[in-house]
Amino acid sequence: MIFWDIFVAFFLPGVLGYGGGPASISLVENEVVRNYGWMTVQEFGEVLAFANSLPGPIATKMAGYVGYELGGVLGSFIGIFATVAPSLILMIVLGGILLKYKKSKRVHRLTVFVQPVIAVLLGVIAWNFWTEAYVSIGLLQTAIIILISFYLIEVKQVHPAFVIGGAMLYGGFFL
């Protein structure tokens, strides 16, 4: 029964907590502290502080921790799954609808209107990375990383994950 409770405790904040982690923290606290009594407010605050100190989404880290404390590895898996399940279900349903109507003129117009927005957002991200890198490591190092990355991805067809990993190693050892 504890596994079902873990699932419900993290599924509901996943459904109701629009915006992810920060928006769902109070919902998770309500379930974990008030509804089920698995933690005190003090313990929840400590778990929240610990989750904030690690990289990644807050809600999934908290779900993994609480689930592990209550049900071991399986409890951790259930808590994390329950946190991401609402988004996963919605993506599958909406993806299915999109595939069903992919030849529709309305869907085509929608994708035509969305593409420039995505391009602008990616451009803004790239510009932010560029300016941050330029300020942090200088023009020469930034240009070297960009040119080598472009060459490896476009000419040598190296998977981007390996290029990112290589850039991280370069930055760790040489900068």
VEXDREN-2710 file (C-alpha; in Angstrom, 1 decimal):
% VEXDREN-2710
k/r/px/py/pz
1/MET/0.0/0.0/0.0
2/ILE/2.9/2.4/0.6
3/PHE/3.9/2.3/-3.1
4/TRP/0.4/3.4/-4.1
5/ASP/0.5/6.2/-1.5
6/ILE/3.9/7.3/-2.9
7/PHE/2.5/7.3/-6.4
8/VAL/-0.6/9.4/-5.4
9/ALA/1.5/11.8/-3.2
10/PHE/3.7/12.8/-6.2
11/PHE/1.2/12.3/-9.1
12/LEU/-1.2/14.9/-7.7
13/PRO/1.4/17.7/-7.5
14/GLY/2.6/16.7/-11.0
15/VAL/-1.0/17.2/-12.3
16/LEU/-1.8/20.4/-10.3
17/GLY/1.6/22.0/-10.1
18/TYR/1.8/23.9/-13.3
19/GLY/5.3/25.2/-14.0
20/GLY/7.2/22.3/-12.4
21/GLY/9.4/22.3/-9.3
22/PRO/8.9/25.7/-7.6
23/ALA/5.2/25.7/-8.3
24/SER/4.7/22.2/-6.9
25/ILE/6.8/22.4/-3.8
26/SER/3.9/23.5/-1.6
27/LEU/1.7/20.7/-3.1
28/VAL/4.4/18.1/-2.4
29/GLU/4.7/19.5/1.2
30/ASN/1.0/19.2/1.6
31/GLU/1.0/15.5/0.6
32/VAL/4.2/14.5/2.4
33/VAL/3.8/16.5/5.6
34/ARG/0.1/17.2/6.1
35/ASN/-1.7/14.4/4.3
36/TYR/0.5/11.4/4.9
37/GLY/2.7/12.6/7.8
38/TRP/5.9/11.0/6.4
39/MET/8.0/14.0/7.5
40/THR/7.8/17.0/9.8
41/VAL/8.0/20.5/8.4
42/GLN/11.6/20.7/9.6
43/GLU/12.6/17.5/7.8
44/PHE/10.8/18.6/4.6
45/GLY/12.7/21.9/4.8
46/GLU/16.0/20.0/5.0
47/VAL/15.1/17.7/2.1
48/LEU/14.1/20.8/0.1
49/ALA/17.4/22.5/0.9
50/PHE/19.3/19.3/-0.1
51/ALA/17.3/19.0/-3.3
52/ASN/18.0/22.7/-4.2
53/SER/21.7/22.1/-3.8
54/LEU/21.8/19.4/-6.5
55/PRO/21.4/20.0/-10.2
56/GLY/18.1/19.0/-11.9
57/PRO/14.4/19.4/-11.3
58/ILE/13.5/19.9/-7.6
59/ALA/10.3/17.8/-7.7
60/THR/12.0/14.7/-9.1
61/LYS/14.8/14.9/-6.6
62/MET/12.4/15.2/-3.7
63/ALA/10.2/12.4/-5.1
64/GLY/13.3/10.1/-5.4
65/TYR/14.5/10.9/-1.9
66/VAL/11.1/10.5/-0.2
67/GLY/10.3/7.4/-2.2
68/TYR/13.6/5.9/-1.3
69/GLU/13.2/6.6/2.4
70/LEU/9.7/5.0/2.4
71/GLY/10.1/2.2/0.0
72/GLY/13.7/1.7/-1.0
73/VAL/14.8/1.7/-4.7
74/LEU/11.3/0.7/-5.9
75/GLY/9.7/3.5/-3.9
76/SER/12.2/6.0/-5.4
77/PHE/11.4/4.8/-8.9
78/ILE/7.7/5.1/-8.2
79/GLY/8.0/8.6/-6.8
80/ILE/10.0/9.8/-9.7
81/PHE/7.7/8.1/-12.2
82/ALA/4.7/9.6/-10.5
83/THR/6.2/13.1/-10.8
84/VAL/6.9/12.9/-14.5
85/ALA/3.8/10.7/-15.4
86/PRO/1.4/13.6/-15.9
87/SER/3.7/15.3/-18.4
88/LEU/4.5/12.0/-20.1
89/ILE/0.9/11.1/-20.5
90/LEU/0.0/14.5/-21.9
91/MET/2.9/14.4/-24.3
92/ILE/1.8/10.9/-25.6
93/VAL/-1.8/12.0/-25.9
94/LEU/-1.0/15.2/-27.7
95/GLY/1.6/13.6/-29.8
96/GLY/-0.9/11.0/-30.9
97/ILE/-3.4/13.7/-31.8
98/LEU/-0.8/15.6/-33.7
99/LEU/0.2/12.5/-35.7
100/LYS/-3.5/11.7/-36.3
101/TYR/-4.0/15.1/-37.9
102/LYS/-0.6/15.7/-39.4
103/LYS/-2.0/16.1/-42.9
104/SER/-4.5/18.7/-41.7
105/LYS/-4.1/22.2/-43.0
106/ARG/-4.7/23.7/-39.5
107/VAL/-1.9/21.6/-38.0
108/HIS/0.4/22.5/-40.9
109/ARG/-0.4/26.2/-40.3
110/LEU/0.3/25.8/-36.6
111/THR/3.7/24.2/-37.2
112/VAL/4.5/27.0/-39.7
113/PHE/3.7/29.6/-37.1
114/VAL/5.6/27.8/-34.3
115/GLN/8.8/27.2/-36.2
116/PRO/9.9/30.9/-36.2
117/VAL/9.2/31.1/-32.5
118/ILE/11.4/28.1/-31.8
119/ALA/14.1/29.5/-34.1
120/VAL/14.1/32.8/-32.1
121/LEU/14.2/31.0/-28.8
122/LEU/17.1/28.9/-29.9
123/GLY/18.8/32.0/-31.2
124/VAL/18.4/33.7/-27.9
125/ILE/19.8/30.7/-26.1
126/ALA/22.8/30.6/-28.4
127/TRP/23.4/34.3/-28.0
128/ASN/23.3/34.0/-24.2
129/PHE/25.7/31.1/-24.3
130/TRP/28.0/33.1/-26.6
131/THR/28.0/36.2/-24.4
132/GLU/28.5/34.2/-21.2
133/ALA/31.4/32.3/-22.8
134/TYR/32.9/35.5/-24.2
135/VAL/32.8/37.2/-20.8
136/SER/34.0/34.1/-18.9
137/ILE/36.8/32.6/-21.1
138/GLY/37.4/35.2/-23.8
139/LEU/37.0/35.5/-27.5
140/LEU/39.8/33.2/-28.6
141/GLN/38.7/30.2/-26.4
142/THR/35.1/30.7/-27.3
143/ALA/35.9/30.7/-31.0
144/ILE/38.0/27.6/-30.7
145/ILE/35.3/25.7/-29.0
146/ILE/32.7/26.8/-31.5
147/LEU/34.8/26.0/-34.6
148/ILE/35.9/22.6/-33.3
149/SER/32.3/21.7/-32.2
150/PHE/31.0/22.8/-35.6
151/TYR/33.6/20.7/-37.4
152/LEU/33.0/17.6/-35.3
153/ILE/29.2/17.7/-35.6
154/GLU/28.8/18.9/-39.2
155/VAL/31.8/17.4/-41.0
156/LYS/32.8/14.4/-38.9
157/GLN/29.2/13.5/-37.9
158/VAL/30.2/13.1/-34.2
159/HIS/27.2/12.8/-31.9
160/PRO/26.5/16.1/-30.1
161/ALA/26.6/14.5/-26.7
162/PHE/30.3/13.5/-27.3
163/VAL/31.1/17.0/-28.4
164/ILE/29.5/18.5/-25.3
165/GLY/31.4/16.1/-23.1
166/GLY/34.6/17.0/-24.9
167/ALA/34.0/20.7/-24.5
168/MET/33.3/20.1/-20.8
169/LEU/36.6/18.2/-20.4
170/TYR/38.4/20.9/-22.4
171/GLY/37.0/23.5/-20.0
172/GLY/37.8/21.5/-17.0
173/PHE/41.4/20.9/-17.9
174/PHE/42.5/24.0/-19.8
175/LEU/40.4/26.9/-18.6
END
